[in-house]
Amino acid sequence: MDVAAAVCLLAGAVLALSAGWGMVRFRSTLDRMHVATKPQVLCVLLVLLAMWFRNPTWATAGPLIIVAVAQIITVSVAAYVVARADYRRSKAGSDAS
């Protein structure tokens, strides 16, 4: 179980690093939004799985599942809000021209 937890933590760390690198590298808002949401969800889920591997009980699983579901819901809503704001900003800029 310790090896599985370590693998999950390392995979999550690599995904977080790749997301951070993508945020610096990409220039458009939609590209940054994609790179900020997709790997980060999997990163958090892997870290939560690693936490469960370290202490595999139902008492640990309950809060971790709640956090995982909240992460999935809030990231998708945040991505939608960012995309909508970017679309409105770009549309308002094209109307002014």
N, CA and C atoms as an extended XYZ file, in Angstrom:
291
Properties=species:S:1:pos:R:3:atomname:S:1:resname:S:1:resid:I:1 pbc="F F F"
N         0.820       -1.202        0.000 N   MET     1
C         0.000        0.000        0.000 CA  MET     1
C         0.862        1.264        0.000 C   MET     1
N         2.005        1.206        0.681 N   ASP     2
C         2.892        2.368        0.700 CA  ASP     2
C         3.451        2.671       -0.687 C   ASP     2
N         3.748        1.620       -1.445 N   VAL     3
C         4.269        1.811       -2.799 CA  VAL     3
C         3.188        2.432       -3.683 C   VAL     3
N         1.953        1.952       -3.558 N   ALA     4
C         0.851        2.514       -4.345 CA  ALA     4
C         0.624        3.983       -3.977 C   ALA     4
N         0.704        4.295       -2.705 N   ALA     5
C         0.544        5.688       -2.265 CA  ALA     5
C         1.662        6.554       -2.826 C   ALA     5
N         2.889        6.050       -2.818 N   ALA     6
C         4.014        6.806       -3.349 CA  ALA     6
C         3.868        7.032       -4.848 C   ALA     6
N         3.417        6.011       -5.569 N   VAL     7
C         3.219        6.155       -7.011 CA  VAL     7
C         2.135        7.186       -7.301 C   VAL     7
N         1.046        7.138       -6.558 N   CYS     8
C        -0.025        8.121       -6.751 CA  CYS     8
C         0.460        9.533       -6.446 C   CYS     8
N         1.215        9.702       -5.368 N   LEU     9
C         1.735       11.025       -5.025 CA  LEU     9
C         2.701       11.544       -6.083 C   LEU     9
N         3.583       10.680       -6.562 N   LEU    10
C         4.524       11.110       -7.601 CA  LEU    10
C         3.811       11.451       -8.907 C   LEU    10
N         2.836       10.644       -9.288 N   ALA    11
C         2.068       10.937      -10.502 CA  ALA    11
C         1.298       12.248      -10.345 C   ALA    11
N         0.724       12.465       -9.184 N   GLY    12
C         0.027       13.724       -8.928 CA  GLY    12
C         0.962       14.914       -8.967 C   GLY    12
N         2.152       14.754       -8.426 N   ALA    13
C         3.137       15.844       -8.451 CA  ALA    13
C         3.582       16.156       -9.873 C   ALA    13
N         3.783       15.125      -10.681 N   VAL    14
C         4.174       15.346      -12.082 CA  VAL    14
C         3.055       16.057      -12.844 C   VAL    14
N         1.819       15.662      -12.598 N   LEU    15
C         0.696       16.336      -13.258 CA  LEU    15
C         0.581       17.789      -12.817 C   LEU    15
N         0.773       18.060      -11.543 N   ALA    16
C         0.725       19.443      -11.058 CA  ALA    16
C         1.848       20.268      -11.682 C   ALA    16
N         3.024       19.679      -11.794 N   LEU    17
C         4.141       20.371      -12.424 CA  LEU    17
C         3.860       20.648      -13.894 C   LEU    17
N         3.282       19.679      -14.582 N   SER    18
C         2.967       19.892      -16.001 CA  SER    18
C         1.888       20.957      -16.172 C   SER    18
N         0.942       21.008      -15.258 N   ALA    19
C        -0.091       22.048      -15.331 CA  ALA    19
C         0.517       23.426      -15.097 C   ALA    19
N         1.414       23.529      -14.140 N   GLY    20
C         2.079       24.806      -13.890 CA  GLY    20
C         2.925       25.242      -15.062 C   GLY    20
N         3.630       24.304      -15.671 N   TRP    21
C         4.437       24.613      -16.837 CA  TRP    21
C         3.552       25.060      -18.001 C   TRP    21
N         2.410       24.394      -18.167 N   GLY    22
C         1.472       24.776      -19.227 CA  GLY    22
C         0.887       26.160      -19.013 C   GLY    22
N         0.653       26.528      -17.763 N   MET    23
C         0.125       27.863      -17.482 CA  MET    23
C         1.122       28.937      -17.900 C   MET    23
N         2.397       28.660      -17.744 N   VAL    24
C         3.424       29.621      -18.145 CA  VAL    24
C         3.593       29.618      -19.661 C   VAL    24
N         3.525       28.459      -20.253 N   ARG    25
C         3.823       28.316      -21.681 CA  ARG    25
C         2.704       28.812      -22.588 C   ARG    25
N         1.454       28.479      -22.279 N   PHE    26
C         0.347       28.843      -23.159 CA  PHE    26
C        -0.032       30.302      -22.974 C   PHE    26
N        -0.490       30.919      -24.045 N   ARG    27
C        -0.784       32.352      -24.012 CA  ARG    27
C        -2.274       32.679      -23.961 C   ARG    27
N        -3.110       31.918      -24.659 N   SER    28
C        -4.533       32.292      -24.706 CA  SER    28
C        -5.247       31.810      -23.438 C   SER    28
N        -6.319       32.494      -23.132 N   THR    29
C        -7.087       32.171      -21.925 CA  THR    29
C        -7.668       30.768      -21.995 C   THR    29
N        -8.198       30.384      -23.143 N   LEU    30
C        -8.814       29.067      -23.263 CA  LEU    30
C        -7.778       27.951      -23.153 C   LEU    30
N        -6.584       28.159      -23.711 N   ASP    31
C        -5.525       27.162      -23.548 CA  ASP    31
C        -5.117       27.042      -22.087 C   ASP    31
N        -4.978       28.162      -21.420 N   ARG    32
C        -4.615       28.145      -19.999 CA  ARG    32
C        -5.710       27.507      -19.151 C   ARG    32
N        -6.964       27.774      -19.514 N   MET    33
C        -8.070       27.186      -18.779 CA  MET    33
C        -8.026       25.661      -18.900 C   MET    33
N        -7.758       25.176      -20.097 N   HIS    34
C        -7.702       23.739      -20.313 CA  HIS    34
C        -6.572       23.110      -19.499 C   HIS    34
N        -5.399       23.715      -19.557 N   VAL    35
C        -4.248       23.145      -18.861 CA  VAL    35
C        -4.377       23.304      -17.343 C   VAL    35
N        -5.165       24.243      -16.896 N   ALA    36
C        -5.343       24.427      -15.452 CA  ALA    36
C        -6.373       23.456      -14.879 C   ALA    36
N        -7.331       23.026      -15.689 N   THR    37
C        -8.402       22.193      -15.147 CA  THR    37
C        -8.167       20.699      -15.334 C   THR    37
N        -7.752       20.290      -16.506 N   LYS    38
C        -7.665       18.851      -16.797 CA  LYS    38
C        -6.636       18.129      -15.926 C   LYS    38
N        -5.373       18.536      -15.915 N   PRO    39
C        -4.424       17.792      -15.084 CA  PRO    39
C        -4.646       17.999      -13.589 C   PRO    39
N        -5.155       19.160      -13.215 N   GLN    40
C        -5.315       19.434      -11.791 CA  GLN    40
C        -6.355       18.534      -11.145 C   GLN    40
N        -7.428       18.231      -11.866 N   VAL    41
C        -8.442       17.336      -11.297 CA  VAL    41
C        -7.833       15.961      -11.056 C   VAL    41
N        -7.149       15.435      -12.060 N   LEU    42
C        -6.529       14.126      -11.896 CA  LEU    42
C        -5.448       14.157      -10.821 C   LEU    42
N        -4.728       15.255      -10.732 N   CYS    43
C        -3.694       15.409       -9.706 CA  CYS    43
C        -4.308       15.324       -8.310 C   CYS    43
N        -5.359       16.068       -8.081 N   VAL    44
C        -6.006       16.049       -6.765 CA  VAL    44
C        -6.591       14.672       -6.475 C   VAL    44
N        -7.193       14.040       -7.474 N   LEU    45
C        -7.755       12.715       -7.266 CA  LEU    45
C        -6.661       11.692       -6.936 C   LEU    45
N        -5.513       11.806       -7.576 N   LEU    46
C        -4.407       10.900       -7.260 CA  LEU    46
C        -3.877       11.128       -5.848 C   LEU    46
N        -3.799       12.371       -5.433 N   VAL    47
C        -3.340       12.663       -4.074 CA  VAL    47
C        -4.354       12.137       -3.046 C   VAL    47
N        -5.634       12.299       -3.341 N   LEU    48
C        -6.659       11.763       -2.438 CA  LEU    48
C        -6.594       10.238       -2.378 C   LEU    48
N        -6.352        9.613       -3.524 N   LEU    49
C        -6.203        8.158       -3.543 CA  LEU    49
C        -4.981        7.728       -2.732 C   LEU    49
N        -3.905        8.477       -2.844 N   ALA    50
C        -2.715        8.182       -2.043 CA  ALA    50
C        -3.011        8.312       -0.555 C   ALA    50
N        -3.803        9.315       -0.195 N   MET    51
C        -4.172        9.471        1.212 CA  MET    51
C        -4.975        8.259        1.693 C   MET    51
N        -5.853        7.759        0.817 N   TRP    52
C        -6.644        6.593        1.211 CA  TRP    52
C        -5.760        5.350        1.306 C   TRP    52
N        -4.774        5.220        0.392 N   PHE    53
C        -3.862        4.080        0.464 CA  PHE    53
C        -3.069        4.079        1.771 C   PHE    53
N        -2.763        5.244        2.288 N   ARG    54
C        -2.017        5.322        3.548 CA  ARG    54
C        -2.878        4.933        4.740 C   ARG    54
N        -4.186        5.190        4.654 N   ASN    55
C        -5.098        4.876        5.759 CA  ASN    55
C        -6.415        4.350        5.174 C   ASN    55
N        -6.438        3.082        4.715 N   PRO    56
C        -7.608        2.561        4.000 CA  PRO    56
C        -8.756        2.147        4.922 C   PRO    56
N        -9.449        3.130        5.445 N   THR    57
C       -10.617        2.842        6.277 CA  THR    57
C       -11.814        3.604        5.717 C   THR    57
N       -12.990        3.179        6.137 N   TRP    58
C       -14.200        3.876        5.693 CA  TRP    58
C       -14.273        5.272        6.298 C   TRP    58
N       -13.711        5.443        7.468 N   ALA    59
C       -13.702        6.766        8.095 CA  ALA    59
C       -12.868        7.752        7.281 C   ALA    59
N       -11.848        7.261        6.619 N   THR    60
C       -11.034        8.114        5.756 CA  THR    60
C       -11.680        8.290        4.387 C   THR    60
N       -12.302        7.232        3.886 N   ALA    61
C       -12.875        7.259        2.540 CA  ALA    61
C       -14.004        8.274        2.408 C   ALA    61
N       -14.830        8.417        3.423 N   GLY    62
C       -15.975        9.328        3.350 CA  GLY    62
C       -15.583       10.763        3.036 C   GLY    62
N       -14.749       11.383        3.863 N   PRO    63
C       -14.342       12.764        3.569 CA  PRO    63
C       -13.567       12.896        2.258 C   PRO    63
N       -12.771       11.886        1.919 N   LEU    64
C       -12.013       11.956        0.668 CA  LEU    64
C       -12.936       11.917       -0.544 C   LEU    64
N       -13.992       11.134       -0.477 N   ILE    65
C       -14.964       11.090       -1.571 CA  ILE    65
C       -15.690       12.420       -1.689 C   ILE    65
N       -16.040       13.017       -0.569 N   ILE    66
C       -16.702       14.331       -0.597 CA  ILE    66
C       -15.797       15.376       -1.233 C   ILE    66
N       -14.527       15.364       -0.865 N   VAL    67
C       -13.570       16.312       -1.444 CA  VAL    67
C       -13.401       16.057       -2.940 C   VAL    67
N       -13.345       14.794       -3.349 N   ALA    68
C       -13.180       14.459       -4.766 CA  ALA    68
C       -14.378       14.940       -5.589 C   ALA    68
N       -15.575       14.702       -5.100 N   VAL    69
C       -16.773       15.139       -5.816 CA  VAL    69
C       -16.829       16.665       -5.881 C   VAL    69
N       -16.508       17.318       -4.773 N   ALA    70
C       -16.499       18.784       -4.768 CA  ALA    70
C       -15.464       19.327       -5.753 C   ALA    70
N       -14.312       18.701       -5.831 N   GLN    71
C       -13.270       19.127       -6.767 CA  GLN    71
C       -13.751       18.994       -8.206 C   GLN    71
N       -14.359       17.872       -8.530 N   ILE    72
C       -14.835       17.654       -9.903 CA  ILE    72
C       -15.900       18.665      -10.272 C   ILE    72
N       -16.815       18.937       -9.364 N   ILE    73
C       -17.902       19.885       -9.661 CA  ILE    73
C       -17.372       21.309       -9.767 C   ILE    73
N       -16.563       21.737       -8.815 N   THR    74
C       -16.128       23.135       -8.813 CA  THR    74
C       -15.171       23.450       -9.958 C   THR    74
N       -14.342       22.499      -10.361 N   VAL    75
C       -13.423       22.765      -11.471 CA  VAL    75
C       -14.190       22.915      -12.774 C   VAL    75
N       -15.194       22.096      -12.992 N   SER    76
C       -15.960       22.232      -14.232 CA  SER    76
C       -16.747       23.539      -14.263 C   SER    76
N       -17.295       23.934      -13.138 N   VAL    77
C       -18.017       25.208      -13.078 CA  VAL    77
C       -17.056       26.378      -13.262 C   VAL    77
N       -15.898       26.327      -12.632 N   ALA    78
C       -14.912       27.394      -12.786 CA  ALA    78
C       -14.436       27.509      -14.228 C   ALA    78
N       -14.223       26.380      -14.887 N   ALA    79
C       -13.802       26.406      -16.295 CA  ALA    79
C       -14.883       27.029      -17.159 C   ALA    79
N       -16.129       26.709      -16.891 N   TYR    80
C       -17.231       27.299      -17.647 CA  TYR    80
C       -17.286       28.813      -17.448 C   TYR    80
N       -17.135       29.265      -16.221 N   VAL    81
C       -17.195       30.697      -15.927 CA  VAL    81
C       -16.032       31.437      -16.603 C   VAL    81
N       -14.852       30.869      -16.571 N   VAL    82
C       -13.701       31.507      -17.216 CA  VAL    82
C       -13.904       31.566      -18.725 C   VAL    82
N       -14.375       30.473      -19.318 N   ALA    83
C       -14.609       30.455      -20.763 CA  ALA    83
C       -15.684       31.462      -21.155 C   ALA    83
N       -16.709       31.555      -20.363 N   ARG    84
C       -17.785       32.505      -20.659 CA  ARG    84
C       -17.288       33.944      -20.547 C   ARG    84
N       -16.507       34.246      -19.524 N   ALA    85
C       -15.966       35.594      -19.369 CA  ALA    85
C       -15.024       35.940      -20.519 C   ALA    85
N       -14.210       34.989      -20.938 N   ASP    86
C       -13.308       35.239      -22.061 CA  ASP    86
C       -14.092       35.459      -23.350 C   ASP    86
N       -15.128       34.671      -23.555 N   TYR    87
C       -15.961       34.835      -24.750 CA  TYR    87
C       -16.632       36.204      -24.760 C   TYR    87
N       -17.175       36.607      -23.625 N   ARG    88
C       -17.829       37.927      -23.558 CA  ARG    88
C       -16.829       39.059      -23.750 C   ARG    88
N       -15.637       38.897      -23.199 N   ARG    89
C       -14.607       39.925      -23.350 CA  ARG    89
C       -14.178       40.036      -24.808 C   ARG    89
N       -13.980       38.915      -25.467 N   SER    90
C       -13.545       38.955      -26.864 CA  SER    90
C       -14.676       39.451      -27.764 C   SER    90
N       -15.919       39.122      -27.435 N   LYS    91
C       -17.055       39.592      -28.224 CA  LYS    91
C       -17.250       41.095      -28.034 C   LYS    91
N       -17.074       41.579      -26.806 N   ALA    92
C       -17.213       43.013      -26.543 CA  ALA    92
C       -16.101       43.787      -27.256 C   ALA    92
N       -14.920       43.227      -27.325 N   GLY    93
C       -13.815       43.874      -28.021 CA  GLY    93
C       -14.036       43.940      -29.512 C   GLY    93
N       -14.706       42.925      -30.072 N   SER    94
C       -14.958       42.921      -31.523 CA  SER    94
C       -16.122       43.853      -31.865 C   SER    94
N       -17.064       44.057      -30.935 N   ASP    95
C       -18.177       44.977      -31.195 CA  ASP    95
C       -17.716       46.428      -31.194 C   ASP    95
N       -16.703       46.732      -30.417 N   ALA    96
C       -16.219       48.110      -30.313 CA  ALA    96
C       -15.454       48.527      -31.573 C   ALA    96
N       -14.918       47.559      -32.313 N   SER    97
C       -14.105       47.891      -33.495 CA  SER    97
C       -14.945       48.312      -34.649 C   SER    97
